[in-house]
C-alpha cells in the first residue's frame, strides 16, 4: 500500500471511529443518564489501550456503565468484587488435580480466573489486601498472567476498570503508587444534576427495558487502537506534555512554588506518555488525525490526578490534586 493510500485509509478509519463514538454514546445514554465527561474519558482510555480507575460514591452507575460498554463493544466481560478475603488465585485462576476417567491418570489442569476477559471490572479494588491487588499488576502491564510457573496470555483487547469509593476508607487498603501509575486515567464521577436525577428515578422505577446494540467488535476495536498509535502529534504538544509532567516534581527546577509546598512526589515518565496517547485518542475520537496542545490540556486532569502525592501541608489546607493541575495549566503556555 502506498503512503497516499495509507493516509486515505487512516482518514476513513478516523471517520469510522468518530461515527462509532457517536453511536456508542447514543447507546449508553439509553441506560446511563448524564456522566458525559466520564463516558468521554472512558472511551479515550479504551482506544489508547489504557486502564481506568473510576472514583465515585455508590449509586452513580459505575458498574452499569462498564458492563453496558462491554456489551456495546461485544467484549467478554467479567466482574470481580474485591473483598478482604479475596485471594490472588481468585483473580488469576488456579491449577487443580483432575483424574482422567479412562486412564485414571491424574494431572494438573488450569482453571482460568475472571481476569481472562476483555473488559475486567475490579469493583472496590481498595477493599482487598495488597497481595491480591498485586495479582493485577502483571496483567495490566504485560497482558499476561503467571501461575504455577507458566505464563499465559490474556485475550486482547484487555482493559481493567477499577472502582473505589472516595468516602468510606475504614477497612480499605489504598493502592500503592506503583499500581496507581499503571492506570491510564483516573475518572471522577460526580452526583447527577437535579434534572438528571429525576430522569434516573423515573426510568429505573418503571417497566422500561433497553436492548443495547453492538457498535464495534474486538477485532475492529484493535484496528482503531492501532490507528490511535499512528496519529501524529505536534512537537509543541509533546513539549507541553513533558513540561507538565516535570513541573509536578518538587525537586525539579521547573516546578512552581505551589508544587514544592504541596507535593511530596510528582508524576513519572508514564504521565507524559499518557498525556500524549490520551491526546491522540481524543483527537481521533473527534475525527481528527493530529493531536494538539488543546488535546493534551483536555486530558491533563484525569492523567495526572492519581499520580500526584500530596503532602501534609496540602491536606491541612484542603488542596486537591485538580487544583494543582489547574494552576500548572495556567502557568505553562
C-alpha positions as CSV (number, residue, x, y, z in Angstrom):
1,X,0.0,0.0,0.0
2,X,1.4,3.4,-1.0
3,X,1.7,6.2,1.5
4,X,-1.1,8.1,-0.1
5,X,-3.3,5.0,0.1
6,X,-2.4,4.6,3.8
7,X,-3.3,8.2,4.6
8,X,-6.6,7.8,2.8
9,X,-7.3,4.6,4.8
10,X,-6.4,6.3,8.0
11,X,-8.8,9.2,7.2
12,X,-11.6,6.6,6.6
13,X,-10.8,4.8,9.8
14,X,-10.8,8.1,11.8
15,X,-14.2,8.9,10.3
16,X,-15.4,5.4,11.3
17,X,-14.2,5.9,14.8
18,X,-15.9,9.3,15.2
19,X,-19.2,7.7,13.9
20,X,-18.7,4.7,16.2
21,X,-18.2,7.1,19.2
22,X,-21.5,8.9,18.4
23,X,-23.2,5.5,18.2
24,X,-21.6,4.3,21.5
25,X,-22.6,7.4,23.4
26,X,-26.2,7.2,22.0
27,X,-26.4,3.5,23.2
28,X,-25.1,4.4,26.6
29,X,-27.5,7.2,27.0
30,X,-30.3,4.7,26.9
31,X,-29.1,3.1,30.2
32,X,-26.9,5.8,31.9
33,X,-28.2,9.3,32.5
34,X,-25.6,12.1,32.4
35,X,-22.0,11.4,33.2
36,X,-20.9,12.7,29.8
37,X,-17.4,13.6,30.9
38,X,-16.9,10.1,32.4
39,X,-18.0,8.4,29.2
40,X,-15.7,10.7,27.1
41,X,-12.7,9.9,29.3
42,X,-13.5,6.2,29.4
43,X,-13.6,6.0,25.6
44,X,-10.4,8.0,25.4
45,X,-8.6,5.4,27.6
46,X,-10.1,2.4,25.8
47,X,-8.9,3.4,22.4
48,X,-5.5,4.3,23.8
49,X,-5.2,0.8,25.3
50,X,-5.3,2.2,28.8
51,X,-6.8,1.1,32.1
52,X,-9.1,3.3,34.2
53,X,-9.6,3.9,37.9
54,X,-13.1,5.2,38.5
55,X,-13.9,7.0,41.7
56,X,-17.3,7.9,42.9
57,X,-19.8,7.3,45.7
58,X,-22.2,4.3,45.5
59,X,-25.2,4.6,43.2
60,X,-23.7,6.5,40.3
61,X,-24.0,3.7,37.8
62,X,-20.3,2.9,37.6
63,X,-20.9,-0.9,37.3
64,X,-23.8,-0.4,34.8
65,X,-21.7,2.0,32.7
66,X,-18.8,-0.5,32.4
67,X,-20.9,-3.6,31.8
68,X,-23.0,-1.7,29.2
69,X,-19.9,-0.6,27.4
70,X,-18.7,-4.2,27.2
71,X,-22.0,-5.2,25.5
72,X,-21.9,-2.4,23.1
73,X,-18.3,-3.3,22.1
74,X,-19.0,-7.0,22.0
75,X,-16.3,-7.7,24.6
76,X,-16.1,-10.6,27.1
77,X,-16.9,-9.0,30.4
78,X,-16.2,-10.2,33.9
79,X,-16.7,-8.5,37.3
80,X,-14.6,-9.1,40.4
81,X,-16.0,-8.0,43.7
82,X,-12.9,-7.2,45.8
83,X,-13.2,-8.2,49.4
84,X,-10.7,-8.6,52.3
85,X,-10.7,-12.4,52.0
86,X,-10.1,-12.5,48.2
87,X,-7.0,-14.4,47.2
88,X,-4.8,-13.8,44.2
89,X,-5.9,-17.2,42.7
90,X,-9.5,-16.0,42.8
91,X,-8.4,-13.3,40.3
92,X,-5.9,-15.1,38.1
93,X,-7.1,-18.7,38.3
94,X,-5.5,-21.8,39.8
95,X,-4.4,-25.4,39.0
96,X,-6.4,-28.3,40.2
97,X,-5.7,-32.1,40.1
98,X,-8.0,-33.8,37.7
99,X,-8.3,-37.6,37.1
100,X,-8.7,-38.9,33.5
101,X,-11.9,-41.1,33.7
102,X,-10.4,-43.6,31.2
103,X,-6.7,-43.8,32.1
104,X,-7.2,-42.9,35.8
105,X,-4.1,-40.8,35.4
106,X,-4.0,-37.6,37.5
107,X,-2.8,-34.4,36.1
108,X,-2.9,-30.7,36.8
109,X,-5.4,-28.6,34.9
110,X,-5.5,-24.8,34.9
111,X,-8.9,-23.2,35.6
112,X,-8.7,-19.6,34.4
113,X,-9.9,-16.8,36.7
114,X,-12.1,-13.8,35.9
115,X,-9.1,-11.8,34.7
116,X,-9.2,-13.8,31.5
117,X,-11.7,-11.5,29.8
118,X,-11.5,-8.4,27.5
119,X,-13.0,-6.0,30.0
120,X,-12.5,-6.7,33.7
121,X,-14.4,-4.6,36.3
122,X,-12.4,-4.6,39.5
123,X,-15.1,-3.4,41.9
124,X,-13.9,-1.6,45.0
125,X,-10.3,-2.6,44.4
126,X,-9.2,-0.9,47.6
127,X,-11.2,-3.4,49.7
128,X,-8.7,-6.2,49.2
129,X,-5.2,-6.5,50.6
130,X,-2.0,-5.6,48.6
131,X,-1.2,-9.2,47.9
132,X,-4.4,-9.6,45.9
133,X,-4.2,-6.1,44.4
134,X,-0.8,-7.1,43.0
135,X,-2.3,-10.0,41.1
136,X,-3.5,-7.5,38.6
137,X,-0.1,-5.7,38.1
138,X,1.4,-8.2,35.6
139,X,-2.0,-8.4,33.8
140,X,-2.3,-4.6,33.4
141,X,1.3,-4.1,32.3
142,X,2.1,-7.1,30.2
143,X,-1.3,-8.6,29.3
144,X,-0.1,-11.9,30.8
145,X,-0.6,-13.9,34.0
146,X,2.0,-16.3,35.5
147,X,0.6,-19.1,37.7
148,X,2.3,-22.4,38.6
149,X,5.5,-21.3,36.8
150,X,3.7,-20.9,33.5
151,X,2.9,-17.6,31.8
152,X,-0.4,-17.4,29.9
153,X,-1.5,-14.7,27.6
154,X,-4.7,-12.7,28.2
155,X,-7.3,-12.2,25.5
156,X,-6.9,-8.9,23.5
157,X,-8.1,-6.2,23.7
158,X,-7.7,-6.2,27.5
159,X,-8.8,-3.5,29.9
160,X,-9.1,-3.2,33.7
161,X,-11.6,-0.7,35.0
162,X,-11.4,-0.5,38.8
163,X,-13.7,1.4,41.1
164,X,-13.2,2.8,44.5
165,X,-15.4,4.7,47.0
166,X,-13.7,8.0,48.0
167,X,-15.8,8.4,51.2
168,X,-15.6,5.2,53.2
169,X,-11.9,4.5,54.0
170,X,-12.3,2.3,57.0
171,X,-11.0,-1.2,56.4
172,X,-9.5,-0.4,53.0
173,X,-6.1,-0.8,51.5
174,X,-5.0,2.3,49.5
175,X,-3.4,1.4,46.2
176,X,0.4,1.8,46.2
177,X,1.8,4.4,43.9
178,X,3.3,1.8,41.6
179,X,-0.1,0.3,40.9
180,X,-1.8,3.7,40.6
181,X,0.8,4.7,37.9
182,X,-0.4,1.8,35.8
183,X,-3.9,3.3,35.5
184,X,-4.0,5.4,32.4
185,X,-6.7,7.7,33.7
186,X,-8.5,8.3,37.0
187,X,-12.1,9.2,36.2
188,X,-14.1,11.0,38.8
189,X,-17.9,10.5,38.7
190,X,-20.0,13.2,40.5
191,X,-23.6,13.4,41.6
192,X,-26.1,13.9,38.8
193,X,-27.9,17.3,38.4
194,X,-31.4,17.7,39.7
195,X,-33.0,17.0,36.2
196,X,-30.7,14.0,35.6
197,X,-31.6,12.5,39.0
198,X,-35.3,13.0,38.2
199,X,-34.8,11.1,35.0
200,X,-32.9,8.3,36.7
201,X,-35.7,7.8,39.2
202,X,-38.4,7.8,36.5
203,X,-36.6,5.5,34.2
204,X,-35.5,3.0,36.8
205,X,-38.8,2.6,38.7
206,X,-40.9,1.6,35.7
207,X,-41.0,-1.3,33.2
208,X,-38.7,0.3,30.7
209,X,-36.4,-2.2,29.0
210,X,-33.5,-1.4,26.8
211,X,-31.8,-3.6,24.2
212,X,-28.3,-2.4,23.5
213,X,-26.8,-2.9,20.0
214,X,-23.3,-3.8,19.2
215,X,-21.4,-1.0,17.6
216,X,-17.8,-2.4,17.3
217,X,-16.3,-5.9,17.8
218,X,-12.9,-6.7,19.4
219,X,-11.1,-7.1,16.0
220,X,-12.3,-3.7,14.7
221,X,-11.5,-2.1,18.0
222,X,-7.9,-3.3,17.9
223,X,-7.6,-1.9,14.4
224,X,-8.8,1.5,15.6
225,X,-6.4,1.3,18.6
226,X,-3.5,0.8,16.1
227,X,-4.8,4.0,14.3
228,X,-4.5,6.0,17.5
229,X,-0.9,5.0,17.8
230,X,-0.1,6.1,14.3
231,X,-1.7,9.6,14.7
232,X,0.9,12.4,14.5
233,X,1.3,14.8,17.4
234,X,2.6,18.3,17.2
235,X,6.0,18.9,18.7
236,X,4.5,21.7,20.8
237,X,2.0,19.2,22.3
238,X,4.8,16.7,23.2
239,X,6.8,19.6,24.7
240,X,3.7,20.6,26.8
241,X,3.2,17.0,28.0
242,X,6.8,16.7,29.1
243,X,6.8,20.1,30.8
244,X,3.5,19.3,32.6
245,X,4.9,16.0,33.9
246,X,8.2,17.5,35.0
247,X,6.5,20.5,36.7
248,X,4.8,18.2,39.1
249,X,8.1,17.1,40.6
250,X,9.1,19.1,43.7
251,X,12.8,18.5,43.1
252,X,12.7,19.7,39.5
253,X,13.9,23.3,38.8
254,X,10.8,23.9,36.6
255,X,8.3,23.2,39.3
256,X,6.5,26.3,40.8
257,X,6.5,27.1,44.5
258,X,3.0,25.6,44.9
259,X,4.2,22.2,43.8
260,X,7.2,22.4,46.1
261,X,4.9,23.3,49.0
262,X,2.1,20.8,48.4
263,X,3.6,17.7,46.8
264,X,5.8,15.0,48.1
265,X,6.2,13.3,44.8
266,X,5.2,14.1,41.3
267,X,4.3,12.2,38.1
268,X,6.8,9.9,36.4
269,X,7.6,9.4,32.7
270,X,4.4,7.3,32.3
271,X,2.4,10.5,32.8
272,X,4.0,12.2,29.8
273,X,3.4,9.1,27.7
274,X,-0.3,9.0,28.9
275,X,-0.7,12.7,28.1
276,X,0.4,12.2,24.5
277,X,-1.5,9.0,24.0
278,X,-4.6,10.5,25.6
279,X,-4.3,13.5,23.3
280,X,-4.0,11.2,20.3
281,X,-7.1,9.2,21.3
282,X,-9.2,12.3,22.0
283,X,-8.2,13.7,18.6
284,X,-9.2,10.6,16.7
285,X,-12.4,10.2,18.6
286,X,-13.2,13.7,17.4
287,X,-12.5,12.7,13.8
288,X,-9.1,14.5,13.6
289,X,-5.8,12.9,12.5
290,X,-3.5,15.1,14.5
291,X,-3.2,15.8,18.2
292,X,-2.7,19.3,19.5
293,X,-1.9,21.1,22.7
294,X,-5.6,21.5,23.4
295,X,-5.9,17.8,23.5
296,X,-3.1,17.5,26.0
297,X,-4.7,20.1,28.2
298,X,-8.1,18.3,28.0
299,X,-6.7,15.0,29.3
300,X,-4.3,16.6,31.9
301,X,-6.6,16.2,35.0
302,X,-7.6,12.5,34.6
303,X,-4.0,11.6,33.6
304,X,-2.2,13.4,36.4
305,X,-4.6,13.5,39.4
306,X,-3.8,10.0,40.7
307,X,-0.1,10.3,40.1
308,X,0.4,13.3,42.5
309,X,1.3,12.5,46.1
310,X,0.0,15.4,48.3
311,X,1.9,16.1,51.5
312,X,0.6,17.0,54.9
313,X,0.5,20.8,54.2
314,X,-1.7,20.3,51.2
315,X,-4.1,18.1,53.1
316,X,-4.2,20.6,56.0
317,X,-5.0,23.4,53.6
318,X,-7.7,21.3,51.8
319,X,-5.8,21.5,48.5
320,X,-6.9,18.9,45.9
321,X,-4.8,17.4,43.1
322,X,-7.1,19.0,40.5
323,X,-6.4,22.5,41.9
324,X,-2.6,22.0,41.5
325,X,-3.1,20.7,37.9
326,X,-5.3,23.8,37.1
327,X,-2.6,26.1,38.3
328,X,0.1,24.3,36.3
329,X,-2.1,24.5,33.1
330,X,-2.5,28.2,33.8
331,X,1.3,28.8,34.2
332,X,2.6,26.6,31.4
333,X,1.8,28.0,28.0
